[in-house]
Amino acid sequence: MAQQVDESGSATATVGSEGLEYAKELADFLKETDYFVSVIGHTDNQEPSRALAKRYPSNWELAGARAASAVRYFVSQGVAPKRIVASSRGQFDPVASNATPEGRAKNRRIQIILRSLPK
């Protein structure tokens, strides 16, 4: 799910419009299953912008808010709250180099892990 960028060019914790269509399809799928859903927030290695740092003092909080935003959306679409959890990895699990804007953009993401639970 793509993330929004604020006026300073820093990522925010909200889902961008292009990600909402995918999120809706995923929510429709998840609400019909019994998977346990882990939503993990990630960031790049840049400190939150001054404006963003007032709300999210570190990348831990920003990544956690990113995951919580997705969880709130999934629950609002009918995914059972007892089957979903949000967590943060902050900047510590990059998938691309933080040396370029393109790599940093790839690192600002959420990860969704589905697990079958014993019945």
C-alpha positions as CSV (number, residue, x, y, z in Angstrom):
1,M,0.0,0.0,0.0
2,A,1.6,3.3,-1.1
3,Q,2.1,5.9,1.5
4,Q,1.3,9.6,1.3
5,V,4.0,12.2,1.3
6,D,3.7,15.5,3.2
7,E,4.5,19.0,2.0
8,S,8.2,18.6,2.9
9,G,8.5,15.4,0.9
10,S,8.5,13.1,4.0
11,A,6.3,10.1,4.2
12,T,3.3,10.1,6.4
13,A,1.4,7.3,8.1
14,T,-1.6,7.4,5.8
15,V,-2.4,5.3,2.8
16,G,-2.2,6.9,-0.6
17,S,-5.2,6.8,-3.0
18,E,-3.5,4.3,-5.3
19,G,-3.1,1.9,-2.3
20,L,-6.7,2.1,-1.3
21,E,-8.0,0.1,-4.3
22,Y,-5.6,-2.7,-3.5
23,A,-6.4,-2.4,0.2
24,K,-10.1,-2.8,-0.5
25,E,-9.5,-6.0,-2.6
26,L,-7.3,-7.4,0.2
27,A,-9.9,-6.5,2.9
28,D,-12.6,-8.2,0.9
29,F,-10.4,-11.4,0.7
30,L,-9.4,-11.3,4.4
31,K,-12.9,-10.9,5.8
32,E,-13.9,-14.1,4.1
33,T,-11.0,-16.1,5.6
34,D,-9.9,-17.2,9.1
35,Y,-6.3,-16.1,8.7
36,F,-4.5,-14.3,11.5
37,V,-3.2,-11.1,10.0
38,S,0.0,-9.3,11.1
39,V,0.5,-5.9,9.6
40,I,4.1,-4.6,10.1
41,G,5.1,-1.0,9.4
42,H,8.5,0.0,8.0
43,T,10.3,3.3,7.3
44,D,13.4,4.5,5.6
45,N,16.4,5.5,7.7
46,Q,15.6,9.3,7.5
47,E,14.4,10.9,10.7
48,P,10.8,12.1,10.5
49,S,10.5,15.7,9.3
50,R,10.2,18.4,12.0
51,A,6.5,18.7,11.4
52,L,6.0,14.9,11.4
53,A,8.3,14.5,14.5
54,K,5.8,16.4,16.6
55,R,3.4,13.4,16.2
56,Y,5.9,10.6,15.6
57,P,9.2,11.3,17.4
58,S,11.0,8.4,15.8
59,N,10.7,5.9,13.0
60,W,9.4,3.3,15.5
61,E,6.3,5.4,16.1
62,L,5.9,6.4,12.4
63,A,6.1,2.8,11.2
64,G,3.7,1.7,14.0
65,A,1.3,4.4,13.0
66,R,1.6,3.2,9.4
67,A,0.7,-0.3,10.4
68,A,-2.2,0.9,12.7
69,S,-3.6,3.0,9.8
70,A,-3.8,-0.1,7.7
71,V,-5.3,-2.2,10.5
72,R,-8.0,0.5,11.1
73,Y,-8.8,0.4,7.4
74,F,-9.1,-3.4,7.3
75,V,-11.3,-3.5,10.4
76,S,-13.5,-0.7,8.9
77,Q,-14.0,-3.0,5.9
78,G,-15.1,-5.9,8.0
79,V,-12.0,-7.8,8.9
80,A,-12.4,-9.2,12.4
81,P,-10.4,-7.2,14.9
82,K,-9.5,-10.2,17.0
83,R,-7.6,-11.6,14.0
84,I,-5.4,-8.7,13.2
85,V,-2.4,-7.0,14.9
86,A,-0.2,-4.0,14.1
87,S,3.5,-3.8,14.8
88,S,6.6,-1.8,13.9
89,R,10.0,-2.6,12.5
90,G,11.0,1.0,12.1
91,Q,14.0,1.5,9.8
92,F,15.6,-1.9,10.7
93,D,14.4,-4.2,7.9
94,P,15.0,-2.3,4.6
95,V,14.2,-4.0,1.3
96,A,16.3,-1.4,-0.7
97,S,19.2,0.9,-0.2
98,N,18.5,4.1,1.8
99,A,21.1,5.9,-0.3
100,T,18.7,6.9,-3.0
101,P,15.2,8.5,-3.0
102,E,13.8,5.5,-4.9
103,G,15.3,3.0,-2.4
104,R,13.9,5.1,0.6
105,A,10.5,5.1,-1.0
106,K,10.5,1.3,-1.3
107,N,11.4,1.0,2.4
108,R,8.4,3.1,3.5
109,R,5.9,0.3,3.4
110,I,3.7,-2.1,5.3
111,Q,4.2,-5.8,5.2
112,I,1.2,-8.2,5.7
113,I,1.8,-11.7,6.9
114,L,-1.1,-14.2,7.0
115,R,-1.0,-17.2,9.3
116,S,-3.4,-20.1,9.6
117,L,-4.2,-20.8,13.3
118,P,-4.9,-24.3,14.7
119,K,-8.5,-25.0,15.0
